[in-house]
Amino acid sequence: MILAKTVKEIAEYLGGVVLGDGDAIITALGTIETAGSDALTFLANPKYASKVADTSAGAVLMSPGAERYGRTVIEVANPYLCFAKLLTLFYAKPPAAFGVLPSAIVSDTATIGEGSTVFPGACIGNNVVVGSRTVIYSGAVFYNDVVIGDDCVIHANAVVRERCRLGNRCVLQPGAIIGSDGFGYAPDGSGYYPIPQIGIVVLEDDVEIGANSCIDRAAIEETRICRGTKLDNLVQIAHNCHVGEDCMIVSQVGISGSTRIGNHVTLAGQVGVAGHLTIGDNVLVGAQSGVPSSLAANAAYSGTPTMPHKEWLKSAMVVPRLPEMKRSVSALEKRVAELEQKLNQITQER
């Protein structure tokens, strides 16, 4: 069934202000280039403001005071966030509850909460507890003694190993691995003795783990990902790490063991973090940076090794000029050598 709402109803839902035709009917959402007359779009980046003049959208979400170009507008403080909320309203429907479907393997000692669904091919071990309204897709595997909260979504081929715990509203994308053994080995002469990894992983409420990301169980105690943190695809979190609340960890980041990440930290793509470090709250680390030492809170860093972002920008501007600077230095060295030679000749003549 297609959802239809007036512009006025949408504005009331978002807490926005209508400028234009509040009775226009909206049945879809779209991009500013492709939205039709029954669709709503948004303008988040002012550099694209001129596209509002050409859009066919029935209404546009935008910040207060932006140029309307005669369009029907809903003014909101954060158009991007409001558009995300409308995507949820229009398109994100709660899954139907089917219970445990045939061909799912569920231990007799497992507990499956009311309104949850276990799809064929999923495997749930002994003493597992699954909360209410949780969806477990085909190929997902829960080892013994796992605890999963309410309203979680566990996608195909995700694995949660023994005794690990997930809070409410957690999402594991396909292939995510929670609780794999930490990379721990003790030197034993010419070889290495594997250290048993007897700890667990704890994901707090509203944590999302991207496809094929791995979070290692602790050697002792726990690896913890705190409330609201989101991991992209292909992220590696090593044993005994503690990642704070509302962090954004982007694809191909690797965090070594026993590192503590503060709250509201963003690690951009391919950042590498050494072990046993502390990264303070509200830190941003730029893409492909290498972090060899702890970072103070409330700052942005980039580069390998990391340095304050503004300093890195200055350094980066120098790099393209290095060949020219090398030629200049070589010429200066040659000139200095010539002057020294002339000075020596003058000294000898005297």
N, C-alpha and C positions, 0 to 999 in steps of 0.2 A: 504494500500500500504506500502510495506517494504521500509524503508529508507536505502539507501546504499551510503556510502562515503568512499573515500580512506583515508588511514592513514595520508597522507599529507594534505588533506582537513580538517580533524579533527584537526590536529596540527595548521593549519592556523586559524581555528575558535577559538582555545583556546589560541593562542599566544605561542605555545610550539615548541620544536625542535625535529625532527625525527631522530632517530638512527636506521638504518635498512631499511626495505622494505617500502618505502613511498607509493608504488602503491598497497599494499594489500587492499582488499575490506573489510569493516566492515559493517555488517548489524544488529548487536545486541550488547548488553552489558551483562556482567555476572560477577559472582564472580571468584576469582582467582582459586578456586577449580573446578568449573563447566563450565567455558567459553570454547566454541568451537573455531575452527580455524577461523570462520568468526566473532568472538566477541572480544570486547575490555574489559579489566578489569583494575584494579588499585591497586597500592601498596601505602598505606598511613602510615602504621606502620612498621618501620624498623625491628621489631622482626619477621615479617613474610617474610622477604626478600628471604629466601631459597625456598619459594613456587614458586617464579618466575621460578626457574629451572624446575619445574614439570608442570607448567600450559600449557594448550593447546591453550590458547588465541592467537588470531592473532596479538594482540598488547597490551602493558601494559603502563598505565600512571604511572609515578614515578618521584621522585625528581631528580634533576641533580646530577650526580656522583654516583648514586646507581648502584649496580652490575646488569648487564643486563642478564647474563647467556645466551648470544647469541640470546636473543629475540628482536623482533622489539619493540622499545620503543618510547613513546612521553614524553620528559622531560618537566615538568611544575613545577612551584613553589609550588602549592597546589593541589596535585592529588585528594584529597577528594572533594574539591570544584569543580574542573573541571569535575569529574565524575558526580556530581550532575547536572552540566550544560548540560552534554551529555544526562542524563536521560530525562531532559526537551526537548532537541532537538529531541531525537529519539522517545519518548513515550508520551509526554504531548501535546495533540492536543487541540486547542481551541474548545469549545463546539459549536455546531450548534445553530443558533438562531431560536426559534420556536414561539416567542411572547407569548401571554397569551393563554394557552391551555384550552380546555373545562374542566369544574368542578373546575377550580381555582376560588376563590372568591376574586374579586378585586373591591373596592369601585369606584363609578363613579367619585369621587373627587381625586383619586390617579393618579399619573403620572408615567408611565413606559417608561424608556428611550429606544432609538433605539437599536436594536440588543439584547435586554434582553429576557429572557425566564422565565415564571412563570408556574410551573408544576401543574397538577391537585392536588387539596387538599390543596394548599397553600392559605393563607388568608391574604389579604392586606387591612388595614383599611383606614379611611378617611384621606385625605390630605397627604398621604404618597407620597414621591418622591423617585423613584428608578432610578439610573443613567443608562448609556449605557452599554451594553454587560454584564450585571449582570445576574446570574443564581440563581433562587429561587426554591428549590426542594419541593417536596410534604410534607405537614404537617408543613411547616414553617409558622410562624405567625408574622405579623407586626401590632402593635397597631397603634392608630391614631397618625398622625403628625411625623412619623418616617422619617428620611432622610438617604438614602443609596447611596454611591458613585458609580463610574464606575468600571466595571471589578471585582465586588465582587462575591463570591460564598457562598450562604447560604444553608447549607445542611438540610436534613430532620429533622423536629421537632425542629429546632432552633426557639427561640422566641426573638423578639426585642420589648421591651415595649415602651409606649407612649413617644414621643418627643426625644428619643435617636437618636444619629447620628453616622453613620459609614462613614469613608473616602473611598478613592479609594483602590481597590485591597485587601479588607479585606476578610477573610475567617472565617466562623463560621461552625465548625464541628457539626455533629448531636447532638441535645439535648442541645446545648449551650444556656444559658439564659443571655440576656443583658438587664439590667435595672430592675431586681427584686427588691422588697422593701428592703432597708437596715434594719438591725436588731437593731431597735431603740425603746426603751420603757422607759417611765418615771415612777419611783416608785410612787404608789398611795395607800398608806396604806399597806394593805396586798397583793395588786395586782399591775398590771402594765398598764399604759396608753400608747397605741400605738402612736408613734410620726409620723405624716404624712411625708412621704418621697417625697418631692416635686421637688427634683433635677433630673438630668439626668445622662446618661453615654455617653461619647464621645470616640470613637475609631478612632485614626488617621490613616493615610494611611499605608497600608502594615502590618496591625495587623492581627494575626491569633489566634483564640480562640479554644481550644480543646474540644472534646466531653464531654458533661455534666459538663462543667465549668460554674460558675456563677459569674457575675459581678454586684454588687448591685448599684442601683441608689443612688445619694447623698441625704442626708437629705435636704440640701440646696445647690444650685449651681451644681457642677458636680463631678463625678468620671471620671478620664481620664486615658486612656492607650495610650501612645505616639507612634510615628511612629516606625514601624519595630519590635515592641515587639511581642514575641510568647509565648502563654500559652499552656501548655500541657493539657491532659484530667484531669478532676476532680480537678480543681483549684478553690479556693474561694477568690475573691477580695471584701472586704467590702466597705461600703459607704464612699464617700469622699476621697478615696485613689487616689494618683497620682503616676503612674508607668511611668518611663522615657523611652527614646528611646533605641531600640535594646536590650531589656532585654530578658532573657530566664527564664521562670517560669515553673518549672518541676512539674510533677503530684503530686497531693495531698498537694500542698502548700496552706496554709491559711494565708491571710494577713488581720489583723484587721483594724478597721476604722481609717481614717484620717492619715494614714501612707504615707510618701513620699519616693518613691524609685528612686534613681538616674538613670543615663544612663549606659548602658552596665553592668547591674547587673545580676548575675546568682544565682537563688535560687534553689538548688537541691531538690530532692524528699522529701516530707513530712516535709519541713521546716515550722515552725510556727512563725509568726511575730506578736508581740504585737502591740497595737494601739498607735497612736499619736507619732510615731517614725520617724527618718530620717535615711535612708541608703544611703551612699554616692555613687558616681560614681565608676564603675569598681570594685565592691565588688563581691566576690564569697562566698556563704554560703553553707557549706557541708550538705549532706543528713541528715535528721532527727534532725537537729539542732533547738534549741529554742532561739529566739531572743527577750530578754526582754527589751533591751535598744538600743539606736541609735548606728550605726556603722560608723566609719570613712571611708573615701574613699580609694580606691587603696590598698585593703588588702583582705586576705582570712581568713575566720572564720569557726569554727566548734564547735560542742558540745552544751550541755544544762546545764547552760546558755552558750551562745557563748563566745569564747575566740579566740585569734589568732590561726590560724590553726596549726602552728608548736608547740605551747604550748599544744594544744589539742592532737597532735600526741604523745608527751612525756607523757601526762597523760594517754592516752589510753594504752600505753605500760606497765604502772604500774598496770592497772586493773587486768590482769590475774594473777599477782603475789600477789594480796591482801591476799588470804588465807595463803600463805607461810609467808608473812610479819606479819599477825596476829599471827601465831604460834610463830614466832621469838620474837615479842613484848611480848607475854604472857610468853615465857620462860625467857626473860630478866626481866620482872616484878617479876617473881618468884625468880630469882636469886638475884635481888636487895633486895627483902623482906628478903631472907635468910641472906644476908650480913648485913642488918640493924639489924636483930635479933642477930647475932654474935657480932656486934659492941656494942649493948646495953648490952649484957652479959659481955663483956670485961670492959665496963664502970662501971657496977655495982660491979664487982669483985675488981676494984680499989678503 
